Each structure stands twice: as structure tokens, then as C-alpha cells.
Amino acid sequence: MTEIEGIEIYPIISLLIFFIFFTALFWWVFSSKKEYLDKVSQIPFEKDALQNTKNNLYEN
């Protein structure tokens, strides 16, 4: 690894990308509106209910 010129920059870049991504994600989560998060959190349940309704229609 010491033979490759300029390789020491890659771990620094990786760390910066990691830090920036999770900092932005942290900021987005805490700045999001509660109503939006509640609405989005119900999406999986709505899809399950829709799927169950479709299955019941096809079984009859």
C-alpha cells in the first residue's frame, strides 16, 4: 500500500462521505414534520390492507 502514490486520500474521502451522509440523515429526521412522518409510517399497513382486500376478492 505504501507503493501506491496518493492512496492515503481514499480513507479520508470515505470517512467524509460517511460523516456527511449520516449528518444529513440525522438533520433530515429531526427537521421533518411529525405529520409527514406519521403519514409515511402508515404506508406499509395500507399496502397490507390493500393486498388482503385483493386476495379476498380473488378467492370469492
N, C-alpha and C positions, 0 to 999 in steps of 0.2 A: 504494500500500500504506500510505502514511502517513496517508491519509484515513480508513481503517477503524479505528474505535476498538477497542482491546483485541486487535488481531491479533498483537501481539508475544508473546502467551502460547502460541500454537499450535506454533511451533518448539520451545519449551521442553517442552511436553507430549509432542510427538513424540519428542524426544530421551530423555525419561524413560521412555516406553513401550518404546522400543528398548533402552535400557540395562537396564531391569528384566527384560524378556523374555530377553535373552541372558545376563544374570547368573543368572537362574533356570534356564535351559537348561544353562549351564555347571555350576551346582551339582548339577543332576539327573544329568548324565552322570558326574560324578566321585563322586557318592554312591551310584550304582546298584551293585548287586551284580554281580560278574563272572559268576556262574552265569546270572543273568537275561539279561545282555547276550549271552552265548554262545547261550542258547536262542533268543532273538529273532533273532539274526543268522542262524540256520539256517532260518528260516521261508521265505525265497524259494526255497531249494533244495528244501525239502519240497514246495512247490507245483509246482515244475517237475517233480519226480519223479512227483507225483500226476497232473499233466497228461499226461506221457509215458505213464504206465500207462493212462490213459483212452484216449489216442489209439491205443495198441497194441491195446486191447480192441475198439475200433470198427473197426479195419482188418481184423481177422480174421473 
